[in-house]
């Protein structure tokens, strides 16, 4: 079977946005990791939160199929400028919808959701905010 | 859209223009049925079929009357394995093959299991090459048939057919060889090789799709139970009107392969070496299977820290095969690479490059650039690659 990719997915795969890393040791940076090499996909998502509780910057790195790379890329764009609680309410569904994932690609959106939640949790832990 | 550079000749080859020219008259003005014995339309078609049969025989060191035309290597494998197993079922019901064989052999063996035969599938070491001792040890008193491919379709490694055939002779076991990937790529001499049955395909050697042959040894005579019944064509081995144009195409492809192999092999070897030279400057690139005992047309490599699906999706300017079979839910790693002991991620991140008659240095250079571009891009995206680079930089610093 031929893998079918949507236009939006291919665009993010070919020109990913927000690729990079933030200094994970900074208190205002939250880092979330999801997935495993053995299962074919690893996503690291990082957010930097300003004093007002807004995500000022987000970046990602990913090892995985085009769907995961696109999900990471899309998320960094989507959460930037959003308030932390807003971003925390995000699920995999808008990711999958925006990138027009096929059912077989859905679990990569879930992995992206896990990474985002992990990044928020990591930030809150550093700040001493109870999760 | 510009077509990508074709480096997938092991999947199929274009028909050589000389082959096409030889075929064309047999579709129109010379359309007779080779089985028509009552007029010249039939006679000239029959002559063309017999001339083609001679060319196929010459390519592999056989006699023309040992060549049976089929629809391709899959049918040849089916006819050889089922035909021999059904013929010899009274003597024994055990068959030996190798776990890296083509599906046309493995699935046929599975069907024979369903019919009550027992099948042993031999493992292979990381080289992909069957060890003769392992092979000999698998033969039992009730073994009637063994099947080993000459050249592996994925990794291009060449099995030691003469040695394995000699083992079969000693044990009185019939020996079938799937040579779909071998004809025209290495010298085959069935006058010397102890092989009883051998499958041949046209479209892997610049002939048309839909035609192939099965070599059936006459001395000592091999008997098969026919799998296709009808007009008793091909001495009863395979009924069905002979497609003259297809057979002429196979014959011409075989003639060209025989005449041009000596010049073609070193040329393709040089191109393959150029390809490997270009790719091996990347870090973490591994050749799958033995590099020496391999046809010059094949290079199968795995890339560390590159996910397979992303690799294939990224490679838009070359047409190659990957070590994964895309199923509806996920990517399945190649069973051949798994048998060599490759991990799933490395099996999935493999590429089979297969070179052919129309491959040029420009094609190779473009392929190297394309692979480097995609591999480096994906590694730069990978958090794991970044971690590994930092660790190795740290280790260097400590020293």
Interface residues (C-beta under 8 A of the other chain):
Chain A: X1 X2 X3 X5 X13 X16 X19 X21 X33 X37 X38 X40 X41 X42 X43 X44 X61 X62 X63 X64 X65 X66 X69 X104
Chain B: X305 X307 X308 X309 X310 X313 X314 X326 X327 X328 X329 X330 X331 X343 X344 X345 X348 X378 X380 X381 X382 X383 X384 X385 X386
